[in-house]
Amino acid sequence: MKRISRYQIFCSVVGVLAFTGARAQNRKEERNDGEYKKRVLERTEVDFLTSIYNQDGENAAVSGGKGTEQLTDGAAAIVVSVPLNDDDVLTIDASVSAYTSASSSNINPFDGEQPADPFRASSGASKSDVWSNFTGTYSHSSDDRNSIWSSHFSVSSEFDYFSLGFGGGYTRLLNEKNTELHAKLSVHLDSWSLLYPYELRPFGEGGEGLDDPFFSLHNITGNPDYAPVFSEHSSKKRNSYALGLSVSQIFTSNFQGIFLFDLIQQNGLLSTPFQRVYFADTEASFIDQFQLADDVEQLPDARLKIALGTRLHYYLNEIVVARAFYRYYFDEWGVLSHTANVELPVKISQRFTLYPSYRYYYQSAADYFKPFEQHLSTDQYYTSDYDLSEFTANQLGFGISYSDIFTESHIWRLGIKSIDLKYNYYERNSGFHANLISAGIKLVVD
């Protein structure tokens, strides 16, 4: 199913937990020429990450912008970083996410024991799914540690979606390592299984329309001459090409910042095949309380995305550090957004730190978005997915972190380097809201 907003939150939390404190170790190794250099990673590190997420709202894209958005997701990941030698590190990331969704269950709302209703979950196979991902990353550092090359490969899948990804990056440290330049390229080659709303399938290629046995089993109310404009998508592919550039600078002993630029080009099937659309100029047809779709989401087959951002860290004193982030985003679909985030880590002891945070987000609507039953059948492109609507959102977070670079505490032969626990509450002005609890533990193999 479509990866919706929970993954934007989950992936950002996983990134923080997985790589906090993962700077190079200070152990020195002797080279054949008698000189010494810092080993990139001294020992194998293992991160265990997990999260529980739930959301709700009343603007489900599956049912055309009207209906339950209830979803519960549980995710887990293991990240293993292995030093191959003094200079090279191999990182393996294996993730799995399983969810149940009242919204996606309504891809086929007619297979339950209760009457079909967009605000009620169906009991069919589409109510749940499992997403899995495997990513391998190799990095090599130069002898002087001023250059780092990396490459990665990933594969992920779920019931109706499959993706292959690959790419590489280069980092250059200058000015006695006070300046860092970074560039990365990535490509994702994705394929849909084209899962359409159930009532539209008889109107696809080779279908029988209203003569299909499905309609003989259900009474159509409203307009009995149901005639959607639906036609199947011609492509199952979606390709994404991403370029990321960043400049990081240490300005003073207390102040550092990073400036970010991202460019993404997407081509292919950018519509979600199972998201319904309803037209204002078409008479409605119903089975039970569920309105039959007039068509599925139709969006252009190309999208260019551009984002500019900055992240600033200021060391106030031994107890408090101020972290601020801002990003401006725009694309050729007419969406622009502003993201601002503030985090104030407070060190309450030698090993424990509290992480209160706040995030604000504003987004304008895409050119092709309109709410439930406001599109016209003469429109070329249309969607009622509220992820493409205009909205503002607020997110409050609070976390606690335990860190011990000397790994004095152990679990069997594994030293505990850090433990993180965080809670986030997210809310849009549309009524959509979500809760996320995430945890991570970093272990070092002795």
Beta strands, then each sheet from edge to edge (+ up, - down):
strand 1: 28-30
strand 2: 36-38
strand 3: 45-56
strand 4: 71-83
strand 5: 88-101
strand 6: 128-141
strand 7: 147-158
strand 8: 161-174
strand 9: 179-192
strand 10: 220-222
strand 11: 237-250
strand 12: 255-268
strand 13: 276-277
strand 14: 285-287
strand 15: 290-291
strand 16: 295-296
strand 17: 302-315
strand 18: 321-331
strand 19: 336-343
strand 20: 346-347
strand 21: 352-363
strand 22: 391-403
strand 23: 410-411
strand 24: 414-428
strand 25: 433-445
sheet 1: 1+ 2-
sheet 2: 20+ 21- 19+ 18- 17+ 12- 11+ 9- 8+ 7- 6+ 5- 4+ 3- 25+ 24- 22+
sheet 3: 20+ 21- 19+ 18- 17+ 12- 11+ 9- 8+ 7- 6+ 5- 4+ 3- 25+ 24- 23+
sheet 4: 10+ 14- 15+
sheet 5: 13+ 16-
end
